[in-house]
Amino acid sequence: MANIAAVEALPISIPQDTSADCDGTVNTLVVRITDEDGIAGIGECDAPPSVAKAFIEMPSAHIWSLNPVELLIGRDPVEITGIWQRIYDGTLYPGRRGLGIHALSAIDIALHDLAAKQIGQPVYKLMGGAQREFNTPYATIFPSMPQGRTLKQLMDVTGRLFAKAVDLGFRAIKMELMLDDLVTDAQLVETIKEARQMLGGDIRFMLDFAYRWRDW
């Protein structure tokens, strides 16, 4: 197998202020790991891209504060678990929890992608094989934060997104209920009933209350 020859951290970000919203698609960090034969694996993490990039590219200081790129170059990408542990051990001082785990996750995904391409097998086989015959994908439906809109306006957007997801073939949908103080808990129940009626009874329906309640 060809060893790792290059590691790139590629930040992608929409140049606008979305701090009043909760849209996780506005930025990401893509990690591309390329072997000596030019085969590349791609990974990504949904963390602040410039900060995660800095974690991956930080210079080595000592044995517990090492540059992750240097730990990757020259390694066999099939040795995913060993590489992960080496980077985890070598980034004790920078803080491998939190943001560090985000950055390491992007590397981990890229390693799986590259290793699978090298051996000509799907990634799930590298991870021990299929545990079930199929998985059901679901669409997350989020009309964005209220930002001055009424509940009716938000539900109109939600209904259009529901229809689009169903037209695309999704048989399971998760609705984000990030309505803040726009509705009371009782009104929230009625909103959920309305959403179920929009979807009909054949679609699996999941709810995400996004920290609406802080205790049991």
Secondary structure, 3 states (H helix, E strand, C coil): CCCEEEEEEEEEECCCCCCCCCCCCCEEEEEEEEECCCCEEEEEECCCHHHHHHHHHCCCCECCECCHHHHHCCCCCCCHHHHHHHHHHHCCCCCCCCHHHHHHHHHHHHHHHHHHHHHCCCHHHHCCCCCCCCCCCCEEECCCCCCCCCHHHHHHHHHHHHHHHHHCCCCEEEEECCCHHHCCHHHHHHHHHHHHHHHCCCCEEEEECCCCCCCC
